[in-house]
Amino acid sequence: MNKIIITAGLLFGSLLSGASYAHFSTIECNDCSASQRLQQADTNLIDQAHESIFVVDFVNHSVSKFQADGEVVKAVTMTLSENIDINHKYNHRKTFLHSVNAD
């Protein structure tokens, strides 16, 4: 009985994590400086009305998270699970992206 409950819990948890995985937005900005990443995030957050966006740089193997705070877009620190989700999304590229922490 306990194995059934544990299995059902794991299955349900994987379904929830897959749902959250599908709801984040990424843009690609290869070999970008910090100001270029901010500009890309600013443009895309305004145009698409997302609450946060991830800027992926495959040349430098990095990813940055940006959020809109009213009219101001700022870099924020990513969680470990967000970093794992981003790497899972781009697993087909056979590269590992590390998060660039907010200043």
C-alpha positions in Angstrom: 0.0 0.0 0.0 2.8 2.4 0.9 4.5 1.7 -2.4 1.4 2.7 -4.3 1.1 6.0 -2.4 4.7 6.8 -3.0 4.5 5.9 -6.7 1.3 8.0 -7.1 3.0 10.9 -5.3 6.0 10.8 -7.5 3.9 10.6 -10.7 1.8 13.5 -9.6 4.9 15.5 -8.7 6.4 14.9 -12.1 3.2 16.1 -13.8 3.3 19.3 -11.8 7.0 19.9 -12.5 6.3 19.4 -16.2 3.5 22.0 -16.1 5.7 24.6 -14.5 8.5 23.7 -17.0 6.3 24.7 -19.9 5.4 28.1 -18.6 8.7 29.9 -18.6 9.9 32.1 -21.4 13.4 32.2 -22.8 15.2 34.2 -25.4 18.6 33.6 -26.9 21.3 36.3 -26.9 24.7 34.7 -27.7 28.0 36.4 -26.6 26.0 39.3 -25.1 27.3 41.7 -22.4 25.3 42.3 -19.2 23.8 45.5 -20.7 22.8 43.6 -23.9 21.1 40.9 -21.9 19.2 43.5 -19.9 18.1 45.3 -23.1 16.9 42.0 -24.6 15.0 41.2 -21.4 13.5 44.7 -21.3 12.3 44.5 -24.8 10.8 41.1 -24.5 9.2 41.7 -21.1 7.4 44.8 -22.4 6.3 43.2 -25.7 5.1 39.9 -24.2 3.9 40.9 -20.8 5.7 38.0 -18.9 6.4 38.3 -15.2 10.0 37.0 -15.8 12.2 36.0 -18.7 15.4 34.0 -19.0 18.2 35.2 -21.4 20.2 32.2 -22.6 23.8 32.6 -23.9 25.1 29.4 -25.5 28.5 30.9 -26.4 29.3 31.7 -22.7 27.3 28.8 -21.3 25.2 31.1 -19.1 21.6 32.0 -18.4 20.2 35.1 -16.6 16.8 35.7 -15.1 15.1 39.1 -15.4 11.8 40.4 -13.8 9.8 43.5 -14.3 9.4 45.6 -11.2 6.8 48.1 -12.4 8.5 49.9 -15.3 12.0 48.8 -14.3 13.5 45.5 -15.5 16.1 44.1 -13.2 18.3 40.9 -13.0 17.3 38.6 -10.2 18.8 35.4 -8.8 17.6 32.1 -10.3 16.6 29.2 -8.2 18.4 25.8 -8.6 15.2 24.3 -10.0 14.9 27.0 -12.6 18.5 26.3 -13.7 17.7 22.6 -13.9 14.6 23.3 -16.0 16.5 25.5 -18.4 19.2 22.9 -18.9 16.5 20.3 -19.4 14.8 22.4 -22.0 18.0 22.7 -24.0 19.3 19.2 -23.3 19.4 18.6 -27.1 22.3 21.1 -27.4 24.5 18.9 -25.2 25.7 21.9 -23.1 25.3 22.9 -19.5 24.2 26.5 -18.8 25.2 28.0 -15.5 23.2 30.9 -13.9 24.6 34.4 -13.8 23.7 35.8 -10.4 22.1 39.2 -10.1 24.4 42.0 -9.1 
